[in-house]
Amino acid sequence: MRASSRRNMRPASVLSAGLGLLLVGVAAAPAHAESVRDLQWHLDAMHAEEMWKVSTGRGITVAVIDTGVDDSLPDLKGQVLKGKDYSDQPGDERTDHEGHGTGMAALIAGTGKHGSKSGAYGLAPGVEILPIRMPEKIEGLDFTSGHNAARDFSKAIRFAADSDAKVINISMGQAESGTKGGVDTSELDAAVKYAVDKGKLIFAAAGNEGDGANRPRFPASTPGVVAVGSINEKVKRSSFSEWGPEIDVTAPGEDLVHACIGGTGVCRTSGTSDATAIASASAALVWSKHPTWTNNQVLRVLINTMKGNEEEWTHNESFGYGIVRPRVALQNPGDPGPADEYPLPDLAAAAASKSPSPEASPSGDAAENPAGGTYQAAASTSEDDSSTSLWIALGVAAAVVVGAAITFAVLRTRRRRVEQPTAPGSPATPAYAPPQQYPPHGTPGSGQRD
């Protein structure tokens, strides 16, 4: 499961001066903005510029266990370290034939170095990325190729645990399929426990079958891993985001604009993969500000500062313990608590049920929040609700800007699809091209599966 949908966008540099960024697929009257950064709603909602005055994540390394990270991407130049390659593909861990890992790294650590118009930022632009490239067949559980998901994830996690990385980002996962091997294994449990004991924080994508099978994914559901779900700009659970008792936190993961490889070099994606990258970056921001804290303290503060948890942690199946708010964690972290006590209950109660509740799926329109109320579109005048109000306002503003020009289909599958360019005045093309894999690195107009 690579939990993102992808749409390529035309970078501002190829347009006439002053036109800014053109969203592709528009036949006439294109909507535009001054820069790629203007379209990164999640950074505005999370008060990124305000946070960057305090922390950019500098001094923190995030291990990205994925399809590799292309270190030639302008917005990642100088950010990508030498890592580890477990794949059987040409190149090494800094080669990405599919683009998923590079996109996740850009969401975490993009620096905007591509330029004032085309540059895209990650939430923690001071972070360094440790790429760990996984076997191509891992997600298909293709045992005929000799790959086993539990074994491959375990090797990658142990490598990251022995590295200088403090945060491990896994925007991948598998549900139990009942076939040979399986992924919910004692081997994976042991690898995660090893990493946590070595002082690492592990975030993994909860999955994109929330409006379908909604099966627990691994390693997201492995004890010791923080399972991440997705919300949209209206602070609602994304319809695709998996739900259940295994969800620990949520983060923005819908319609996120970031740098990517191939095509135009700018993509708009959605998925719990994206939300996981945002959660990992949030931890990096806090850890950079408080470098003497342990993994347990960083995670505890992230959860303490989620809305509704001020006095007592509350959990529900849509949002977990809440939505990450690193700005609040940086401003008023409070007591980080015991250094050696993992704050989530799953490690201490590994035998507890990991299955989703048999009850009906919580509504994405008015899901219960951690404080026991509902996330509605009504704005609040309190300081605690300022982020929510801004997110709602940004969602409405974005709809006004692009609504007349583009209709975004809701992606309810695991396929990643790409919008194709349409020159102004030419016949409109379908909003999505047929699903396809990335062609060899650097080919313009490339697509991506899953």
Backbone torsions as a table, in degrees:
resi	resn	phi	psi	omega
1	MET	NA	109.6	168.2
2	ARG	-105.6	102.5	-161.9
3	ALA	-87.1	65.2	176.1
4	SER	-149.2	145.6	167.6
5	SER	-104.2	148.0	-173.4
6	ARG	-127.0	139.2	171.2
7	ARG	-133.8	126.4	177.9
8	ASN	-77.0	149.8	179.7
9	MET	-129.9	149.8	179.9
10	ARG	-79.8	124.4	-179.3
11	PRO	-69.3	152.6	-175.1
12	ALA	-62.3	-27.7	-173.9
13	SER	-64.9	-20.4	-177.8
14	VAL	-92.7	0.5	-177.2
15	LEU	-101.8	165.4	178.4
16	SER	-65.2	154.0	-176.8
17	ALA	-56.6	133.3	176.2
18	GLY	89.0	-12.8	-178.3
19	LEU	-76.6	-31.0	178.5
20	GLY	78.7	-152.5	-174.2
21	LEU	-89.1	125.9	179.1
22	LEU	-102.5	123.7	174.6
23	LEU	-75.5	126.2	-174.5
24	VAL	-74.6	166.6	-179.2
25	GLY	88.2	9.0	-179.3
26	VAL	-104.3	124.4	-176.9
27	ALA	-82.2	-29.7	-177.4
28	ALA	-156.1	162.9	177.7
29	ALA	46.0	57.7	-175.1
30	PRO	-65.2	142.3	171.4
31	ALA	-80.9	145.8	-179.5
32	HIS	-148.2	163.1	176.4
33	ALA	-135.1	171.2	-175.8
34	GLU	-73.3	-26.7	-176.5
35	SER	-159.3	167.9	174.0
36	VAL	-60.6	-40.9	-179.2
37	ARG	-56.2	-34.9	-179.6
38	ASP	-62.0	-22.9	-178.0
39	LEU	-93.4	-1.8	-178.8
40	GLN	-87.8	75.2	-173.0
41	TRP	-58.5	-33.7	-175.8
42	HIS	-66.4	-30.7	178.1
43	LEU	-70.5	-38.1	175.3
44	ASP	-65.2	-44.8	-178.2
45	ALA	-61.8	-32.9	-178.0
46	MET	-94.2	7.4	178.0
47	HIS	57.2	50.5	-173.4
48	ALA	-59.6	-47.6	-178.0
49	GLU	-60.3	-36.8	177.3
50	GLU	-64.7	-42.5	179.8
51	MET	-67.0	-37.4	-175.7
52	TRP	-65.6	-17.3	173.4
53	LYS	-71.0	-20.5	-178.5
54	VAL	-104.9	-42.2	-176.6
55	SER	-155.6	136.6	172.4
56	THR	-113.8	1.9	-175.3
57	GLY	90.4	5.0	-178.1
58	ARG	-57.6	138.1	-179.1
59	GLY	91.7	-6.2	-179.0
60	ILE	-110.2	135.1	173.7
61	THR	-108.2	133.4	176.1
62	VAL	-111.2	121.7	174.6
63	ALA	-80.0	127.1	179.3
64	VAL	-110.4	103.3	178.2
65	ILE	-87.6	107.9	-169.2
66	ASP	-166.9	-143.1	-175.6
67	THR	-94.4	13.3	-174.3
68	GLY	102.0	166.8	178.4
69	VAL	-133.8	120.4	-178.9
70	ASP	-76.7	110.7	-176.1
71	ASP	-80.6	-0.4	176.7
72	SER	-89.1	-7.7	178.3
73	LEU	-60.2	126.5	-174.8
74	PRO	-52.4	-40.5	-177.0
75	ASP	-79.5	0.4	175.7
76	LEU	-121.2	6.1	-179.1
77	LYS	-58.6	128.4	178.7
78	GLY	81.8	-1.9	-177.2
79	GLN	-101.3	-13.8	-169.9
80	VAL	-104.3	120.3	-179.3
81	LEU	-86.6	172.6	170.5
82	LYS	-77.0	132.6	-176.7
83	GLY	-124.3	-123.0	-175.9
84	LYS	-145.5	139.7	179.7
85	ASP	-116.3	113.5	176.3
86	TYR	-103.5	5.9	-177.2
87	SER	-87.0	173.0	174.9
88	ASP	-114.0	27.3	-177.6
89	GLN	-97.9	160.3	176.0
90	PRO	-60.8	153.0	179.9
91	GLY	88.4	-156.7	179.3
92	ASP	-141.1	-161.8	-174.9
93	GLU	-66.1	-15.7	175.9
94	ARG	-99.8	22.9	170.7
95	THR	-118.0	131.7	-177.9
96	ASP	-130.4	103.8	-177.1
97	HIS	-80.9	-14.5	-178.1
98	GLU	-111.3	-30.3	175.5
99	GLY	96.4	-12.4	-175.3
100	HIS	-65.2	-49.3	-179.2
101	GLY	-62.4	-37.3	178.2
102	THR	-64.7	-41.5	177.8
103	GLY	-61.9	-40.4	179.0
104	MET	-66.9	-40.7	177.9
105	ALA	-63.2	-37.7	178.8
106	ALA	-66.7	-36.9	176.4
107	LEU	-65.0	-31.8	179.9
108	ILE	-81.1	-49.8	-163.8
109	ALA	-129.6	15.4	178.0
110	GLY	-56.9	138.6	-172.9
111	THR	-106.9	-7.7	-176.4
112	GLY	75.4	10.0	-176.4
113	LYS	-66.9	-12.0	179.0
114	HIS	-66.7	-15.6	176.3
115	GLY	129.9	166.2	-174.3
116	SER	-64.2	-28.7	179.6
117	LYS	-91.1	-46.1	-171.9
118	SER	-98.7	-7.8	-177.0
119	GLY	-71.1	136.1	177.9
120	ALA	-119.2	144.7	-176.1
121	TYR	-110.5	147.4	166.0
122	GLY	-90.7	169.2	-179.1
123	LEU	-69.8	-27.7	-179.6
124	ALA	-126.9	76.3	-171.5
125	PRO	-69.6	-5.7	176.5
126	GLY	-92.1	-4.4	-176.3
127	VAL	-74.3	148.2	168.1
128	GLU	-101.5	148.0	-175.5
129	ILE	-109.1	128.8	172.7
130	LEU	-102.8	104.6	-176.7
131	PRO	-81.7	134.9	174.8
132	ILE	-128.1	107.6	-173.4
133	ARG	-89.1	129.6	-176.4
134	MET	-95.1	160.3	176.3
135	PRO	-60.3	143.4	-176.6
136	GLU	-61.0	-34.1	-172.1
137	LYS	-88.8	0.5	-172.7
138	ILE	-58.1	-38.1	-173.7
139	GLU	-77.8	-19.7	175.8
140	GLY	-88.8	-0.2	-174.9
141	LEU	47.1	47.8	-177.4
142	ASP	-83.4	86.6	-174.4
143	PHE	-71.3	-19.0	177.1
144	THR	-65.9	-24.0	178.9
145	SER	-85.4	-2.1	178.8
146	GLY	90.9	2.7	-178.5
147	HIS	-96.1	142.3	177.9
148	ASN	-131.5	121.8	-171.4
149	ALA	-59.8	-46.2	-178.0
150	ALA	-61.5	-43.4	-179.9
151	ARG	-65.9	-44.1	-176.9
152	ASP	-67.8	-42.5	175.7
153	PHE	-62.0	-40.9	-177.9
154	SER	-62.7	-43.5	178.8
155	LYS	-62.0	-44.3	-177.9
156	ALA	-65.3	-41.8	-179.7
157	ILE	-65.8	-40.8	179.6
158	ARG	-66.7	-37.6	176.5
159	PHE	-62.5	-45.7	179.1
160	ALA	-62.8	-37.2	-179.8
161	ALA	-63.8	-32.3	-179.1
162	ASP	-88.3	0.1	-179.6
163	SER	-94.5	-177.0	176.5
164	ASP	-83.4	-4.3	179.3
165	ALA	-63.2	138.8	175.9
166	LYS	-97.6	-32.2	-179.0
167	VAL	-114.2	138.0	177.8
168	ILE	-116.4	119.1	-179.1
169	ASN	-105.0	121.6	178.5
170	ILE	-123.6	89.9	178.4
171	SER	-88.0	49.7	-178.3
172	MET	-146.2	171.1	175.7
173	GLY	170.2	167.7	177.8
174	GLN	-141.2	143.4	170.2
175	ALA	-88.8	154.2	174.6
176	GLU	-63.4	129.5	-176.3
177	SER	-108.2	-8.5	-178.0
178	GLY	79.8	3.3	179.4
179	THR	-91.3	177.9	-179.0
180	LYS	-55.2	136.0	174.9
181	GLY	97.7	-70.4	-177.3
182	GLY	73.7	169.7	-177.5
183	VAL	-124.0	-20.7	176.9
184	ASP	-85.4	82.4	-171.6
185	THR	-123.9	162.3	176.1
186	SER	-65.7	-28.5	177.7
187	GLU	-63.3	-44.6	177.8
188	LEU	-68.7	-41.5	176.3
189	ASP	-54.8	-44.8	-177.3
190	ALA	-67.5	-37.8	179.6
191	ALA	-65.4	-42.1	178.6
192	VAL	-64.9	-45.0	178.9
193	LYS	-60.5	-39.3	177.8
194	TYR	-60.5	-45.3	-178.8
195	ALA	-66.5	-43.2	179.1
196	VAL	-62.8	-42.5	178.6
197	ASP	-65.2	-25.2	177.2
198	LYS	-84.3	2.4	174.2
199	GLY	93.7	19.2	-178.3
200	LYS	-96.5	155.4	170.1
201	LEU	-110.0	129.4	-177.5
202	ILE	-116.3	123.1	174.7
203	PHE	-114.7	136.2	-179.6
204	ALA	-140.2	150.2	-177.1
205	ALA	-69.7	132.0	-179.0
206	ALA	-73.1	-26.8	179.0
207	GLY	119.0	162.0	-173.5
208	ASN	-116.0	30.0	178.9
209	GLU	-112.6	32.3	-177.2
210	GLY	-63.9	-26.7	177.5
211	ASP	-103.7	19.2	179.3
212	GLY	-138.0	-121.8	-175.7
213	ALA	-64.2	-33.7	175.7
214	ASN	51.6	49.3	-179.6
215	ARG	-90.3	140.4	176.1
216	PRO	-57.0	139.0	-178.8
217	ARG	-107.6	154.6	176.6
218	PHE	-126.9	137.9	16.4
219	PRO	-86.4	3.0	-177.9
220	ALA	-55.9	-36.7	-177.0
221	SER	-91.7	3.0	177.3
222	THR	-74.0	133.6	178.8
223	PRO	-54.7	131.2	-178.5
224	GLY	100.1	-10.4	176.3
225	VAL	-100.6	137.9	176.5
226	VAL	-87.1	110.7	-179.0
227	ALA	-82.3	128.7	-172.4
228	VAL	-114.7	126.7	173.4
229	GLY	-103.5	174.3	-173.7
230	SER	-115.2	143.2	169.1
231	ILE	-121.6	163.7	176.5
232	ASN	-105.2	-175.6	-175.4
233	GLU	-68.6	-12.8	176.3
234	LYS	-94.7	11.9	177.4
235	VAL	61.2	38.7	174.6
236	LYS	-115.4	151.6	174.9
237	ARG	-60.3	129.6	175.8
238	SER	-61.4	138.9	-175.6
239	SER	-58.6	-30.8	-179.0
240	PHE	-81.5	-16.7	-171.3
241	SER	-69.8	127.8	-179.2
242	GLU	-66.8	152.9	-175.1
243	TRP	-135.4	158.7	179.2
244	GLY	145.7	179.6	-176.5
245	PRO	-64.9	-18.9	-178.7
246	GLU	-77.6	-14.6	-179.4
247	ILE	-69.0	129.5	180.0
248	ASP	-103.4	-46.9	-179.6
249	VAL	-143.4	166.2	173.6
250	THR	-130.0	160.6	-178.7
251	ALA	-155.0	162.2	176.0
252	PRO	-55.3	131.4	-178.4
253	GLY	-149.7	13.4	-175.6
254	GLU	-123.2	130.1	179.2
255	ASP	56.5	48.6	177.9
256	LEU	-91.9	131.2	-180.0
257	VAL	-98.4	133.3	-177.6
258	HIS	-160.5	169.1	176.2
259	ALA	-71.7	151.1	179.5
260	CYS	-155.9	170.5	178.8
261	ILE	-94.1	160.4	176.7
262	GLY	72.6	169.8	176.9
263	GLY	54.7	-130.6	-177.5
264	THR	-86.5	-11.6	-179.0
265	GLY	86.6	1.4	177.0
266	VAL	-133.2	131.3	-176.6
267	CYS	-130.0	153.5	169.8
268	ARG	-115.9	118.3	-175.2
269	THR	-129.0	162.4	177.8
270	SER	-140.1	143.7	176.1
271	GLY	154.7	163.2	175.5
272	THR	-69.8	-17.9	169.8
273	SER	-57.1	-48.9	-178.6
274	ASP	-63.4	-43.2	179.0
275	ALA	-61.6	-36.5	178.7
276	THR	-63.5	-42.6	177.5
277	ALA	-60.2	-39.8	178.8
278	ILE	-67.0	-39.5	177.9
279	ALA	-65.0	-42.1	178.5
280	SER	-62.5	-43.2	178.7
281	ALA	-63.7	-37.2	178.5
282	SER	-61.0	-43.7	177.9
283	ALA	-63.3	-39.2	-179.6
284	ALA	-63.7	-39.0	178.8
285	LEU	-61.1	-45.3	-178.2
286	VAL	-69.4	-41.7	-177.6
287	TRP	-66.7	-35.6	177.5
288	SER	-63.5	-37.3	178.6
289	LYS	-72.1	-31.1	-177.0
290	HIS	-127.3	71.3	-172.6
291	PRO	-66.4	-16.2	-179.9
292	THR	-87.9	-7.9	178.7
293	TRP	-71.0	155.8	174.8
294	THR	-90.9	170.9	175.6
295	ASN	-56.2	-39.8	-179.0
296	ASN	-63.5	-39.8	-178.8
297	GLN	-71.7	-39.8	177.7
298	VAL	-62.2	-46.7	-179.7
299	LEU	-65.1	-40.5	-179.7
300	ARG	-61.7	-42.5	179.7
301	VAL	-67.5	-38.9	176.7
302	LEU	-58.0	-40.6	-178.8
303	ILE	-78.4	-39.3	178.4
304	ASN	-57.0	-35.2	-174.3
305	THR	-93.1	6.1	171.3
306	MET	-76.1	141.5	-174.5
307	LYS	-60.3	134.2	179.5
308	GLY	98.6	-11.2	-177.3
309	ASN	-104.5	12.6	-174.1
310	GLU	-59.5	-37.0	-177.5
311	GLU	-108.9	-35.3	-178.3
312	GLU	-154.7	134.3	179.2
313	TRP	-65.8	136.1	174.3
314	THR	-128.3	151.0	-174.4
315	HIS	-133.7	138.5	167.7
316	ASN	-137.5	170.2	-168.5
317	GLU	-81.0	-8.5	177.0
318	SER	-92.7	-43.3	-171.9
319	PHE	-113.4	-1.6	-174.3
320	GLY	64.6	-130.0	177.6
321	TYR	-86.9	-5.7	176.6
322	GLY	140.9	-170.3	-177.2
323	ILE	-103.1	131.9	-177.7
324	VAL	-61.2	135.8	178.2
325	ARG	-134.5	74.8	-176.4
326	PRO	-61.3	-27.7	177.8
327	ARG	-59.4	-44.7	179.5
328	VAL	-68.1	-39.2	179.2
329	ALA	-63.5	-32.9	178.0
330	LEU	-77.1	-36.7	-177.4
331	GLN	-74.4	-44.8	-173.1
332	ASN	-144.6	74.7	-174.0
333	PRO	-69.9	-26.7	-177.1
334	GLY	71.8	-160.9	-177.4
335	ASP	-78.4	119.0	180.0
336	PRO	-73.8	-10.7	175.8
337	GLY	77.4	-167.9	-175.3
338	PRO	-61.4	138.7	-178.2
339	ALA	-74.4	-28.2	-171.3
340	ASP	-110.4	16.4	-177.6
341	GLU	-116.3	113.2	178.8
342	TYR	-65.0	126.1	-168.5
343	PRO	-76.8	-22.3	-179.7
344	LEU	-88.2	151.5	-172.2
345	PRO	-80.4	-8.9	-168.5
346	ASP	-69.4	-34.2	178.1
347	LEU	-65.3	-35.9	-179.4
348	ALA	-80.4	-17.3	-177.8
349	ALA	-133.1	54.2	-174.6
350	ALA	-63.3	-20.4	-178.7
351	ALA	-85.2	-3.5	-179.3
352	ALA	-65.7	156.3	-178.3
353	SER	-63.1	137.6	176.8
354	LYS	-109.8	5.9	-175.8
355	SER	-82.3	148.4	176.0
356	PRO	-62.9	151.9	175.9
357	SER	-60.3	141.0	178.7
358	PRO	-72.9	-6.6	-180.0
359	GLU	-71.1	167.9	-179.2
360	ALA	-61.0	148.6	179.9
361	SER	-59.8	135.3	175.0
362	PRO	-59.0	141.5	-179.1
363	SER	-68.1	137.6	174.4
364	GLY	-76.2	-10.0	-176.6
365	ASP	-87.0	-33.0	179.1
366	ALA	-151.5	64.5	-177.2
367	ALA	-75.6	146.8	179.8
368	GLU	-64.9	136.6	-179.1
369	ASN	-97.1	170.6	-177.0
370	PRO	-61.4	-18.3	-179.9
371	ALA	-89.4	-1.4	178.1
372	GLY	97.9	-7.1	178.1
373	GLY	-96.2	-150.9	177.6
374	THR	-129.4	150.4	174.3
375	TYR	-84.1	100.1	179.5
376	GLN	-104.7	169.3	-178.6
377	ALA	-84.6	9.2	178.8
378	ALA	-81.2	134.5	-178.9
379	ALA	-80.4	150.4	176.7
380	SER	-113.5	150.6	179.6
381	THR	-93.4	-3.1	-178.1
382	SER	-79.1	158.4	178.6
383	GLU	-63.2	-39.2	-177.9
384	ASP	-61.8	-27.9	-176.4
385	ASP	-97.7	7.5	-175.2
386	SER	-62.0	-39.0	-179.6
387	SER	-65.8	-42.4	179.6
388	THR	-60.9	-44.5	-180.0
389	SER	-61.5	-41.4	-179.1
390	LEU	-66.2	-41.7	-179.2
391	TRP	-60.3	-42.5	-179.8
392	ILE	-64.2	-45.2	-179.7
393	ALA	-61.8	-40.2	179.6
394	LEU	-65.9	-37.2	178.4
395	GLY	-63.1	-43.2	179.4
396	VAL	-65.7	-44.0	-179.6
397	ALA	-62.5	-41.3	-179.7
398	ALA	-63.8	-37.2	179.4
399	ALA	-64.3	-38.7	178.7
400	VAL	-65.2	-41.0	-176.0
401	VAL	-68.1	-46.8	-171.8
402	VAL	-106.1	-8.8	-174.0
403	GLY	-61.6	-37.6	-177.2
404	ALA	-73.5	-18.1	-174.3
405	ALA	-107.3	-29.4	-171.3
406	ILE	-134.4	137.1	170.4
407	THR	-109.7	117.4	-179.1
408	PHE	-91.7	120.7	174.9
409	ALA	-72.9	143.0	176.4
410	VAL	-79.9	122.9	-175.3
411	LEU	-86.8	112.6	-176.5
412	ARG	-113.3	17.8	178.4
413	THR	-124.9	179.0	178.4
414	ARG	-88.2	-1.3	-177.1
415	ARG	-75.1	139.2	172.9
416	ARG	-100.0	125.8	-176.3
417	ARG	-123.8	163.0	-172.7
418	VAL	-127.4	131.8	172.6
419	GLU	-74.0	136.4	179.3
420	GLN	-99.1	146.2	-179.1
421	PRO	-64.8	145.6	172.7
422	THR	-131.4	120.5	-179.7
423	ALA	-67.5	141.5	177.7
424	PRO	-54.1	130.5	177.8
425	GLY	93.5	-11.3	179.5
426	SER	-90.6	162.9	-179.9
427	PRO	-60.0	142.3	-178.6
428	ALA	-67.4	145.3	175.5
429	THR	-106.0	163.4	177.4
430	PRO	-57.1	149.2	-177.6
431	ALA	-60.9	-31.9	-178.6
432	TYR	-130.6	137.7	173.1
433	ALA	-80.0	161.5	176.2
434	PRO	-57.3	147.0	179.4
435	PRO	-55.7	140.0	179.6
436	GLN	-155.8	159.3	175.4
437	GLN	-83.4	160.5	171.9
438	TYR	-61.5	135.6	167.9
439	PRO	-74.3	-178.6	180.0
440	PRO	-52.7	148.7	-174.1
441	HIS	-46.5	131.2	171.4
442	GLY	92.6	-2.2	-179.1
443	THR	-75.7	124.0	-179.6
444	PRO	-61.7	148.9	174.5
445	GLY	75.1	20.8	-176.1
446	SER	-74.7	154.9	177.0
447	GLY	-109.9	-177.5	179.6
448	GLN	-152.6	139.0	178.6
449	ARG	-84.5	171.2	177.3
450	ASP	56.3	NA	NA
